[in-house]
Amino acid sequence: MTCPCHRAVVCTPWVNGYSRLACATFLGTFPVSLTLQDCQTLDRDSPDAAALSALRERFVPGTDGTLHFDGNSIGPMPLAAPQRVAQVMSEGWVTMRRRSWTQFDWLDQPHTLGAALAGILGAAPEDLLVADTTSLNQYKCLRLALAARAPRRVIVLERNVFPSNRYVAEGIARAGLAQLRFIEDASELGAALALGDVAVVALSHVDYRSSTRLDMAALTREAHAAGALALFDLSHSAGAVAIQLAASEVDLAVACGYKYLCGGPGAPSVLYVASHLRGQWWPAICGWMGHADTFAFEPSYTPHPGMQRFTAGTPAVLANAAFSAAADIWRDVPPDLLDRHHASLTDTLIELLQAHGGDFGVAIASPLTHARRGGHIALEIDGAAQLAAGMLDAGVVVSARKPDTLRFGVHPLTTRHVDLWQAVQVLAGLMADPGWRDRPLNASSRI
Ligand SMILES: *Cc1c(COP(=O)(O)O)cnc(C)c1O
């Protein structure tokens, strides 16, 4: 099928007759509207369907009557997770006790979990680690970058970055260790780098509101050309789309473990440090688990040669046990399959939103090209919080962010095209009621 503008068209080759969103000129008036049957076909007949349903079956099925679009907040639970935690409690804590450390490789888990993510993050397994929180890992990365680029002291970051990332940087500056330079968006990076005093550029790979994805390789090149290091927060891309850390020559990265990565509630975070930064510089937090020889109990610190130097203390064994269930799945996920399927789902969602939400003033805030966006699709609509609350009451879990962003977190391994169709019906149904903005909000509307 050709686009009416006769200039641009991208067809999904295996779905006869369906034009996918590709045309900026004709957006919104594209003469294709997906039906429920079309969505069923997409779920059933794609060449990837079999592989995807096998992966999907490794997660707990959703509760009846509820559709989850909250992979950007807490990803679905792998079937094996409860049993992994139970095993730590019974065999580990009750039976084996002290022997568990070696019997169950508890101390190796930060490395094992990190290595499982190597494929989807495009990184060497030995450059990854799972430990601590994203904020803590952000701190470690910024301090390491400042040490490696001393005497440069400037951290460049986006003004509207995820608040915790800004707070962490503010704390470092307040301790007298850095100076902050804010940019409105990545287009201002060149100017921010011009003085040649920047130690590190700290960017969100994907914006937590609009879902705009930055060009990681190009921005890293730009930072490097000015002698600065590049740090990316992958919280809204890791586990949703394929990432190429090594090929992009990124220096440092962090990712949230409990969002699309499905590590479990409050799961530890992912840390990536390129090998060239594991030389003479000590980690910001030096502890016994990061020592070159932990159980030698030496009087002074020597950093472990590998990523282990960034684990200051004992791993969170229970949390890691839950995460291990997801890690086993990620190890088996071909990154191109993940990416292709996420593109199909989010393209479908945009198509449905444009077909059914346009009448109600729904504007898509996310980029229309998959390569330019991350895990979720964001809408801009006055009354987003009321809409999220209404959808929640109808069993569709989405989230709102101030001032007027409504987010659909699309998990590539568990979301189906028919789920998207249903969610958009619920959205359109709510908005058909002229009084929908008067809905009262409750506590869960805020998170
Ligand atoms: C969720 C999220 C985090 C999480 O930080 P924690 O310290 O693990 O709570 C960090 N950065 C971004 C961009 C996030 O979306």
The ligand as a Tripos MOL2 file, in Angstrom:
@<TRIPOS>MOLECULE
LIG
   15    15     1     0     0
SMALL
NO_CHARGES

@<TRIPOS>ATOM
      1 C1         12.9570    4.7340   37.4720 C.3       1 LIG1
      2 C2         14.1520    5.5320   37.1560 C.ar      1 LIG1
      3 C3         15.2570    5.5190   37.9910 C.ar      1 LIG1
      4 C4         15.2290    4.7220   39.2620 C.3       1 LIG1
      5 O1         16.1520    5.1390   40.1910 O.3       1 LIG1
      6 P1         16.3520    4.3340   41.5470 P.3       1 LIG1
      7 O2         17.4720    5.0010   42.2090 O.co2     1 LIG1
      8 O3         16.6500    2.9020   41.1810 O.co2     1 LIG1
      9 O4         15.0750    4.4510   42.3320 O.co2     1 LIG1
     10 C5         16.3680    6.2410   37.6000 C.ar      1 LIG1
     11 N1         16.3910    6.9480   36.4530 N.ar      1 LIG1
     12 C6         15.3240    6.9950   35.6340 C.ar      1 LIG1
     13 C7         15.3760    7.7840   34.3630 C.3       1 LIG1
     14 C8         14.1710    6.3000   35.9660 C.ar      1 LIG1
     15 O5         13.1010    6.3450   35.1890 O.3       1 LIG1
@<TRIPOS>BOND
     1     1     2 1
     2     2     3 ar
     3     2    14 ar
     4     3     4 1
     5     3    10 ar
     6     4     5 1
     7     5     6 1
     8     6     7 2
     9     6     8 1
    10     6     9 1
    11    10    11 ar
    12    11    12 ar
    13    12    13 1
    14    12    14 ar
    15    14    15 1
@<TRIPOS>SUBSTRUCTURE
     1 LIG1         1 GROUP 0 **** ****
